[in-house]
Every structure is written in C-alpha cells, then in structure tokens.
Amino acid sequence: MGKHYLNKLFEPNAVAVFGASDREGAVGNLVFKNMIEGGFKGNVFPVNPKHKKVQGRKAFPDLKGIGKPVDLAVITTPAATVPGIIEACGDYGIKDAVVISAGFREVGPQGLKLERAVIENAHRYGMRIMGPNCLGLMRPSTGLNCTFNKGSAEEGSIALVSQSGALCTAILDWAAANNIGFSAVVSTGISADIDFGDILDYLVSDPKTKSILLYIEGIHDALSFMSGLRAAARIKPVIALKVGRHATGSKAAMSHTGALVGSDDVFDSALRRAGVVRGIRIANLFSAAGTLTYPIKAAGDRLVIITNGGGPGVMATDRLADVGLPLAELSPITMKRLDEVLPATWSNNNPVDIIGDATPERYTQAVEICMRDPGVDGLLVLLTPQAMTDPAGVAQALIGLKTGGKPLLTCWMGEIQVAEGRRILREADIPTFNTPETAIDAFSYLVNYSRNQKLLLETPGPMSRDKAPDVEGARLIIESVLGEGRKVLSEAESKAVLHAFRISTASASIVRSPNEALVQAETIGFPIALKINSPDITHKSDAGGVRLGITNARAARSAYNEMLEEVQKNRPEARLDGVTIEPMFQRPNGRELLVGLVTDPVFGPVITFGAGGTTVEVMGDRAVTLPPLNRRLVRDLISRTRVSKLLGAFRHMPAVDIESLEQILLRVSEIACELPLVKELDINPLIVDENGAIAVDARIVVDYHVQTGDRYSHMAIYPYPAHLVTKRQLPNGTDMVIRPIRPEDAEIEQAFVRNLSEQAKYFRFMQTLTELSPQMLTSFTQIDYNREMALIAVVEENDKETEIGVARYIINPDGKSCEFAIVISDQWQRQGIAHLLMRHLIDTARSHGMQTMEGDVLRNNNEMLRLVTKLGFTISPNRADADLEHVVLRM
C-alpha cells in the first residue's frame, strides 16, 4: 500500500497558517510563532489579507498569492470564516486542515450549522479535518508545531492523543519537567471528521511511535474507535486515561465534548478486549508507557520482592494488594537455598529482606535463586542507601543476570546517593523507579497488558457449531410483538426466545382467572409459583406480584386474587394481563445468578453476569464484557465477580456444572450478535447446580433496528465471519477449505511465506524478503474483519492444516474502495486456486459495500495480469512507477 492518507497531516512539506498575526496573545500569533521558532523544516506561509508582513515574514492575502504547493492548512480565524476557507483550500488542492478555531457545535445550533458546512465543503474536495476547537498538532521530529501551546515538546517515541486541549498543555508542561519526549501530540477537539480511529490507524504504522497515550472524554464512533484501538494495540502498547469514571464526571465530559459517554465498566471492558492498559492518573500514563516499551513481558502475576529494608518491602506489599496482585509463595527448595546464602536474620518470607548490610553479591544470589522458582513470575528489587550499601555496585551486579524471561524491576530509593545506580540500570534497559508504589504499578501494567493482549487475540465466531439456534423463529416472535406496538415481551414470549437459542427455561403458562389458575396448578402439580404478567412491571416482587411455594388448590386461587389486588394498589397505572404460573423450581444446591444483555449508548450490546435474586441491585456484584464471546472470554467474565467463588464446592454443596453456565453465556452472546432487535435481556434468577443451569425468570425488551448491509454493524467488535468458510475440491481431488484467517494461524502463515520461491515473494511484496517480521506477522494474522479481510486456502497434510494460498484486501480511507493482494504457494499453482480465492474475496468486498477493488502488479508478473484480466479488472500504467501496472475492478 502507498503512504497513509494522513501522511501530509503529520509530515507536511508546506503549511499555510490562516489568521497568522502580530497581535500578542492572539491564537494566530502563537501558532505562527510556534511554527517559526519550532524549526519546522518545510515552508510556512502566513495568510492574512490585512497585513503585508506577519512577524517579519511576507504575508499573503489568499492561497493564490502563495502560488506554491501547500500540504496543510492551519486555521485560527473566526468560525464564520472557516467554511469559505475550507472551500478555498479544497479548490487549491490542499487535502488536510487543522481547524483550531472555536465556535462550532459547542456554542449551540448556529455553531453546529457552521460545523456541518465545514465538513460538507471538506468532503466535496476529499479533504480531512482535524478539530475544530482543538489545540492543534505537534510533530517534534520535523519541528511541526501548529498549536497555540506556549512552548514545544521534546522529540521522543510516545504519541499523545487527547480530546482536551487544556489537558494537553498540562501534560506537555509536566512532561517537559520530567524530560519526556513525544513522537506526536494530537489534540482532536470536537472530532467532527478525524477521530481516534483515524489517528490510531496512522500511528500503528508510524516508525517514530513506540507507544500511544490516549486521553478520552467520550467516543463518537465505537466501531471505528475499537477497530483502530485493536489494530494499534496488536503492534504497540496503548495506554488510555478515561475521565468520567463516576456519574458526575461522565455528565461533565458529555457537556464538554458533545460525545456519548457509556457506563464506565463497559468502557473498561472495551479496553480489556482491545488489549489496552488503563491509567488512572497522568503520571501513571508515562510510567506505563515507559515500562511497556521495555523488552520484558509478564507471563503471570506472582511477584517476589527483594529488599534491604523491611519498611520499603511492606510499602510494596501494600500497593500490590491495592492493585489486586498476589505475592509469590516461595517453594521449600527456594527457601532452603536462600537460607544457605543469606544471614540467619533474613525475613524467611516474601518480601525477602536480605538485611541492611546487603552486598552486591548477596543481592545477586537472592535474585538468581528467586528467579529459578517456578512459582515466581516477576521480581522487584528494592534498595535504600544505608551506610553499608553500594547502590552502583548492586546495579552493576544485576546487569546480565539471566532471568528466564521473567521481568526484573528495580527501585533505588532516594536521590543523590542512588543517582549513579539508576543511571547504570537505565543504560542497561532495566526498568527503575523512585518509589515502591510506582514500581508495583509498573508491574501491574505488565500483568494487565499481558492479560489484555490474550483477550485481544480471541476472535470468537458469532454462533456455536453445535445445535444451531433457531434465529428466524426468535426473530418472528420479536417482530410479532413489535407489530402489536409492544416493546416488552411477556415472560412466556421471553422464554420462547431463549428456548430458540437452546437455553433451558422453567416452563410457564398464562392464566387470566382464579379458576384457570386452579386448573393449571392441578395440571402441572404442586408446589407452584405465581407471577404477575404485565408489560409495565419490571421488578415483579417490588410491586407485590410474586407468590412462591403454593402447595394446594385453595391457596392457588386465593393467591391469584390477593396478588392482583396488591399489584393494582401498588401500581394502579400498570396494565395487567393475568398471571404466569409455573412449577416451583427447587434445587437445594442451586446458586442464583443473573445473566443479562444491555445496549450501551456507545458500544452497543454488552453482556452482564453476576449474583442474581431479589438483592441484585443492592449487592452490585456484576461484571460486563462485549460480545462476541468464546469459552475463554466467558471464563474471564465469570472470574471477575465475587459470586464466582461460590460456584466451586464449599461446605456441603458440590461444585456447579460450570459448562452449562458457560454455554448459556455463549448463547446470550449469540443473541447479541444475531438479534439486534433485542435491546435488553434479563435472566434472573438463573439457577445453576451440579446438574445444570435453568432460566427461572426472563424479561426481554426489543425495539426496531436500522438494518444495513453489514449484519454485525450494531456491534463494537466484529465477530469471526464463520459464514465465509467454504469447502472446495481441486481438480486433482484434494479437499480444500477457504476461510478467513485467524490469529492462531501465525505459524502456518509464517511457514507459507518462508516456503515461497524468491520470485513469488518478490511478486507479492515487491522487495527481498526471507520471512515475515513479527510486526508483519501480527498485522497479517490479527486482522479487524470490519476494515480488512484475508482469506486463506488450506489443505490437510499429516493431520495438520497447511496454507497454500492467501488473498486479502484492506479498505481505503474513502470507505468505498479497497486494495488487494494475492499469492499462491509455488507447488499449488495452475489448479484454479487463485481464481477461487479472488472470486470469494471480490464477493466479500462487494457485500461490505465496496464499489471498486484496486492494486498494483509488477509489469513482468504475467500470470497475475492474466488472472485479473479474466476477473474483469482494467489495466493501466502506474503513473508513479514505470515498473507497475495499476489494476481496477468496478464492482
């Protein structure tokens, strides 16, 4: 692929500053001054029709007066002038603009009208807009500083993307005092056009960026945000600071940005699924970014602490408990080895206090012994500068120690006496911190990053392979309810939908008189339960609408009348439609749980799990996650609740049938994927014991959904497109499967590329290539099916899958075209595989709304040119490279 569509925004050769001024304190004055004093390596043109010179440089009345190419427009003029300036820029051929000006949607309807005019003009010329109402953009490596911040930023490897310009300036000031540099600083402002997804898409392939920091107030487009976030987090550490963690903060953030703000635990779950680490404080962001860029990884969460002082060890232990991580339990062998080398007065426990007179040799011995313990996943070495301590000597002794891949973190407490030791550690790429608490936080980031990266790799399909649900039947039930003008399904209808998705439910029927209740009770047998049937009552027990444990006919009839009378008294406005009657569900070992589905205003369907029963609101024990789910993700969801501790065996109760619980959560995930009409779903209680799980009560709320050509457009995370898996047989009788690539295909993808001939590699990659780099392998196998597709052809060889071909496309920024590539294993060519793969790829692209497919083919790649000709592509010379042909298919 060519250069990124935001390349000229971040790497312009010439910039025009509209509103550049000599007036002190004016935004145009500060922006132009920053461009000049920042040492921008390209041309800077001040545009101001009222002045012949600005800050000693020739000013131009308009773009035509410049008469030279301009890549980027920076606009600081009043809001009313911006639509016209954008139109002039588009006419001049400028493709990117940073609109710093305020006075748009944040000021009301008139401002929103101006904003729409800006975007309409930009889109007409294919322009991209950053802002409006933003601080601007910095690219320290090129001297680009088109912000009104007082001062610039040092060059570094961290990219900062913030919705708040004010917070940007505070972070920049803090970073300058702490010698922290940036690869880019981006203030998104209102994000009327360019948003998080676009910027992350650029940064993921930016060689100057090693880690990404995000300050988030709200999300405009969850699908774009999650798509860009997941793509970036696969390649580089991403750390996010999200404000509005509490209700009052969320309200403030909404009024500030105009963006929708979802529930904080939903946002937290989205970050986990995206492989992102969440920060709480600004200082934590840089600590996390610095730690995660070290070449260390945490395979587990069990930490051992080695210290020459008891107090710092306790401080570290307390912080470890705060972040929910365990101290490692040292094995008897480790304890014995430590006894052999440490003074008799050592702590005999973790933290390992090796006493204040610890020498470099004693530190080394303790570290080496603890690192060999299989129960240790990471190690923190603490040092306080006591009279007998040699901080530099200990630091030097730690360099080169073999840790077996386990992370080694250090904390040299103090300042003057430990400065040399810290320098030695930093130069050796050993993470070092000033306090035990920050060191523990750094370890927690490593652990959380590792955990979240594993969740990122999960690409579950939309539906399970065994006992496919009756999606059509469930949809017909819902459409009938909507057709009647209702949005709340009755309990019987709700259970019918669950049954269509193979979820076991307690049988229920509706009766509308005391005698019907009597007859039905005798039919199903006692004991029974009665529940009010009303579309207006969510919590039946609160309204007096539940009677349990009814054991005889007289009680059944009486309970019917008493319950209706009580409900009418408590909820006189509610519509009543009889009573639901069902067998009293009794399981002595049952645990009452809640499984639900809610629609978050930002991220769409969200699955909830936690303790159930009548005290669910009071207990507040729930965890949430975004669908689609698989068993690994389901187990992660369950483990994050307090009630999970009650699911195993305890006291006289056997462990529950955990597989049946997992299966129900998977089925609810299917409902989320396949039925966008379902807006809320509550199974409460779901009773689980050693014999299985059953939904005792259920409630479903539905509403109309705007259907697009994309069946999963309502979801923030696109599921594995299992519907694209097809089986074919080659002319020689070999069975072949064509399917979308998965993250776990990394090994067969690497082997496939490694075994290609040199010519095939050159035709595909247009460069000399031995095998895929780790970054390329990640980007090729861990794809976002919403923005790209890779179909591989595989055959079975020696009971293993072997990849024999791959075709892929990536959607271009216009959202209507895509760029393709294809390569077939040398020994499997001329069997029609390329034609089959391309046909499937074209059909998939067309179903995603693509109008054209394009690519560049080497002029001497005759086989490929013949293939695309047969498929209907048109061929024309590539104007930028005489060795290439440009091929285009109009779909």
C-alpha positions, 0 to 999 in steps of 0.5 A: 500500500502507498503512504497513509492518507494522513501522511501530509497531516503529520509530515507536511512539506508546506503549511499555510497558517490562516489568521497568522498575526502580530497581535500578542496573545492572539491564537494566530500569533502563537501558532505562527510563532510556534511554527517559526521558532519550532524549526519546522523544516518545510515552508510556512506561509502566513495568510492574512489579507490585512497585513503585508508582513506577519512577524517579519515574514511576507504575508499573503492575502489568499492561497493564490498569492502563495502560488506554491504547493501547500500540504496543510492548512492551519486555521485560527480565524473566526468560525464564520470564516472557516467554511469559505476557507475550507472551500478555498483550500479544497479548490487549491488542492490542499487535502488536510486542515487543522481547524483550531478555531472555536465556535462550532457545535459547542456554542449551540445550533448556529455553531453546529450549522457552521460545523456541518458546512465545514465538513460538507465543503471538506468532503466535496474536495476529499479533504480531512479535518482535524478539530475544530476547537482543538489545540492543534498538532505537534510533530517534534521530529520535523519541528511541526508545531501548529498549536497555540501551546506556549512552548514545544515538546521534546522529540521522543517515541510516545504519541499523545492523543487527547480530546482536551486541549487544556489537558494537553498543555498540562501534560506537555508542561509536566512532561517537559519537567520530567524530560519526556519526549513525544513522537506526536501530540494530537489534540482532536477537539470536537472530532467532527471528521478525524477521530481516534480511529483515524489517528490510531490507524496512522500511528500503528504504522508510524516508525517514530511511535513506540507507544500511544497515550490516549486521553478520552472524554467520550467516543463518537464512533465505537466501531471505528474507535475499537477497530483502530484501538485493536489494530494499534494495540496488536503492534504497540502498547496503548495506554488510555486515561478515561475521565468520567469514571463516576456519574458526575464526571461522565455528565461533565465530559458529555457537556464538554465534548458533545460525545456519548459517554457509556457506563464506565465498566463497559468502557473498561471492558472495551479496553480489556478486549482491545488489549489496552492498559488503563491509567488512572492518573497522568503520571501513571500514563508515562510510567506505563508507557515507559515500562511497556516499551521495555523488552520484558513481558509478564507471563503471570502475576506472582511477584517476589520482592527483594529488599534491604529494608523491611519498611520499603518491602511492606510499602510494596506489599501494600500497593500490590494488594491495592492493585489486586496482585498476589505475592509469590509463595516461595517453594521449600527448595527456594527457601532452603537455598536462600537460607544457605546464602543469606544471614540467619536474620533474613525475613524467611518470607516474601518480601525477602529482606536480605538485611541492611548490610546487603552486598552486591553479591548477596543481592545477586544470589537472592535474585538468581535463586528467586528467579529459578522458582517456578512459582515466581513470575516477576521480581522487584528489587528494592534498595535504600542507601544505608551506610553499608550499601553500594547502590552502583555496585548492586546495579552493576551486579544485576546487569546480565543476570539471566532471568528466564524471561521473567521481568526484573524491576528495580527501585533505588530509593532516594536521590543523590546517593542512588543517582549513579545506580539508576543511571547504570540500570537505565543504560542497561534497559532495566526498568527503575523507579523512585518509589515502591508504589510506582514500581508495583504499578509498573508491574501491574501494567505488565500483568494487565497488558499481558492479560489484555493482549490474550483477550485481544487475540480471541476472535470468537465466531458469532454462533456455536457449531453445535445445535444451531439456534433457531434465529428466524423463529426468535426473530418472528416472535420479536417482530410479532410483538413489535407489530402489536406496538409492544416493546416488552415481551411477556415472560412466556414470549421471553422464554420462547426466545431463549428456548430458540437459542437452546437455553433451558427455561422453567416452563410457564403458562398464562392464566387470566382467572382464579379458576384457570389458575386452579386448573393449571396448578392441578395440571402441572402439580404442586408446589407452584409459583405465581407471577404477575404478567404485565408489560409495565412491571419490571421488578415483579416482587417490588410491586407485590406480584410474586407468590412462591411455594403454593402447595394446594388448590385453595391457596392457588386461587386465593393467591391469584386474587390477593396478588392482583389486588396488591399489584393494582394498589401498588401500581394502579397505572400498570396494565395487567394481563393475568398471571404466569404460573409455573412449577416451583423450581427447587434445587437445594444446591442451586446458586442464583445468578443473573445473566443479562444483555444491555445496549450501551449508548456507545458500544452497543450490546454488552453482556452482564453476569453476576449474583442474581435474586431479589438483592441484585441491585443492592449487592452490585456484584456484576461484571460486563464484557462485549460480545462476541464471546468464546469459552475463554472470554466467558471464563474471564467474565465469570472470574471477575465477580465475587459470586464466582467463588461460590460456584466451586464446592464449599461446605456441603454443596458440590461444585456447579456444572460450570459448562452449562453456565458457560454455554448459556453465556455463549448463547446470550452472546449469540443473541447479541450478535444475531438479534439486534432487535433485542435491546435488553435481556434479563435472566434472573434468577438463573439457577445453576447446580451440579446438574445444570443451569435453568432460566427461572425468570426472563424479561426481554425488551426489543425495539426496531433496528436500522438494518444495513448491509453489514449484519454485525454493524450494531456491534463494537467488535466484529465477530469471526465471519464463520459464514465465509468458510467454504469447502472446495475440491481441486481438480486433482481431488484434494479437499480444500477449505477457504476461510478467513484467517485467524490469529492462531494461524501465525505459524502456518502463515509464517511457514507459507511465506518462508516456503515461497520461491524468491520470485513469488515473494518478490511478486507479492511484496515487491522487495527481498524478503526471507520471512515475515517480521513479527510486526508483519506477522501480527498485522497479517494474522490479527486482522479487524474483519470490519476494515480488512479481510484475508482469506486463506486456502488450506489443505490437510497434510499429516493431520495438520492444516497447511496454507497454500494460498492467501488473498486479502484486501484492506479498505481505503480511507474513502470507505468505498474502495479497497486494495488487494493482494494475492499469492499462491504457494509455488507447488499449488499453482495452475489448479484454479486456486487463485481464481477461487480465492479472488472470486470469494474475496471480490464477493466479500468486498462487494457485500461490505459495500465496496464499489471498486477493488484496486492494486498494483502488479509488477509489469513482468508478473504475467500470470497475475495480469492474466488472472485479473484480466479474466476477473474483469479488472482494467489495466493501466500504467502506474503513473508513479512507477514505470515498473507497475501496472495499476489494476481496477475492478468496478464492482 
